[in-house]
Amino acid sequence: MSLVSANKTETNTYTVEISVSAEDFKKAVQDSYFKNRKNIQVPGFRKGKAPKHLIESLYGEDFFYEDALEAIFPSEVDAAYKEAGIEAVDQPRDLDVKTMNVTEGLNFTFNVTVKPEISVKQYKAIEAEKESADVTDEEIDGEIKYMLDRGSRIVDVDDRPAKDGDITVIDFEGFTDGVPFEGGKAEKYNLTIGSGQFIPGFEEQIIGHSIGDEFDINVKFPDDYAEELAGKDAVFKIVLHEIKYKEMPELDDEFAKDQDYDTVADLKEGVKKDLAAHKEEHAQHHFEDAVIEKLCENVEGEIPEVMFENKAQNNIRDFEQRVTQQGLNLEMYLGYMGLDKDSFEKMMRERAVNDVKYELAIEKIIELEALKATEEEIEKEYADMAEQYKLDVEKIKSIIPADAVEEQINRRSAAKLVIDSAVPVAPAAKEDATADKAEEE
C-alpha cells in the first residue's frame, strides 16, 4: 500500500488517495479466484476446477477485480489512516476508482469525516450547584419515627369505637341519586382513618362507630373529580367489620439497643451521621453531573453531525439489549413508560450530544495535561480486573491490550481532575449573587 495523499478539503473532511502496486493487486485478484472458483461453473470443467485465465476469457479479465477491491479495501484504508495520522468517525464515501488492473495496479480516492479539533473553554474550577448535606432535627425525628414504625405491631380493638388513626376494615357501596356507580363498591377494605385515601369528609364519618355497625356516609365529590361524579352528592353504605391500631414502641434506651446503640442520644447521633452521609453522597452525585454538563457546554468546535447520529444509534442498541435481557422488547418497554418511539429517539439524541462532547473534552484534557498512566498503574489495573472477573492476570492481558488499559486510566484521571478542581456553589448563595449583580447593573 502507498498513501499518495491525505488532504483536508472541508471542515472535518479529508480526501484520501491510495495506490496499490500491480503486484499486490494481482495477488488480491488471485486470492479472489481461489475464494470464488468453487461457485463458478464453466462448460467442460467440473464446478470449481476451471482455471483462472479461462474464467476471465469467458466473463472478462476484470471478473475478479471488484471482489479483490472489496477484500483489500479495509486494510488499505486503515493503513492509510494510520500513516496520515487521521482518525475517521464515519465510513469512506464518494469512492472514485481511477485505475484498477493487474498491469498498473489500483488507485482510488475517497472522502472521509474525521474527528474534529475542539477546544475546551474551561475545565478547571468549574462552578456548579451543590446541595447542603446538613441534617435538620426534623429529618432526624422523621427517620426515628420511621424506625419506630418498622418496630410497631398491629393490635385488634374490640372495646371501643373507631378513632382517628385507627385501621378499619369496611364494606362500602356508593350511590348517587339512589343509583350505585361504577368503582364505588368494595368488601373488607383496609382504610386508615386520617390517611386521606378517600374523598374529603369520608374517613371522619367512621369515627365513633363500633364493630358491627351499619351506617351511611354522606359526602360530595370534588369539582375536579372524574367528570361523571364531579360535584355530585353521594351516599356510601358502610359495614364496619374490624378496628385495629398500630402500637408503636417507646423511644427509650431499650429501643436504642435494638438498633445497636446504647442510648437514645447515641441513636440520634448515629441517625444524624447516616443521614448526613446519604445526603452528601446524593449531593455529590448531582454536583458531579452538573459539573460534567457544564464541561460539555464549554466544548467549542464544529462537531460532525454523524458523530451524534452514530452515538445515538449505539446508545439505542445498548439500551435495547439491556431491555431484552429483562425479558421485554423496546416497543413494550416504551409502552410501559408512556413514551412513543419519536420521543425516545429524541431523548437518546440529546443524550448522545453530551456523550460525544464529554468524550472529546476528556481526550482534549488528556492532551493538554499530558496525562499518561505509569507502568505501575497499568499493572494495578490489570490486577484489579483479574480480581473482578476471577481470571488470571496473564489471561486478562491476552484479552485486553495495554494501550486500552492505559487509555482507560488516562480518561479516569482526566475526569477526576475536572471533578476535584470543581467549585461547589450553594444554590441559595448563587441566587443571591445573581440578584446582587442584577441590582448593581
Buried (B, 14 or more C-beta within 10 A) or exposed (E): BBBEEBEEEEEBBBBBBBBBEBEBBBBBBBBBBEEBBEEBEBEEBEEEEBEBEEBBEEEEEEBBBEBBBEBBBEEBBEBBBEBBEBEBBBEBEEEEEEBBBBEEBBBBBBBBBBBBEBEBEEBEEBBBBBBEBEBEEEBBEEBBEEBBEEBEEEEEBEEEBBBEEBBBBBBBBBBBEEEEBEEBBEEEBEBBBEEEEBBEEBBBBBBEBEBEBEEEBEBBBEEEEEEEBEEBEBBBBBBBBBBBBBEEBEBEBEBBEEBEBEEBEBBBEBBBEEBBEEBBEEBBEBBBEBBBBBBBBBBEBEBBEEBBBBBBBEBBEEBBEEBEEEEBEBEEBBEEEEBEEEEBBEEBBEBBBBBBBBBBBBBBBBEEBEBEBEEEBBBBBBEEBBEEEEEEBEEBBEEBEBEEBBBBBBBBBBBEBBBEEBEBBEEEEBEEEEEEEEEEE
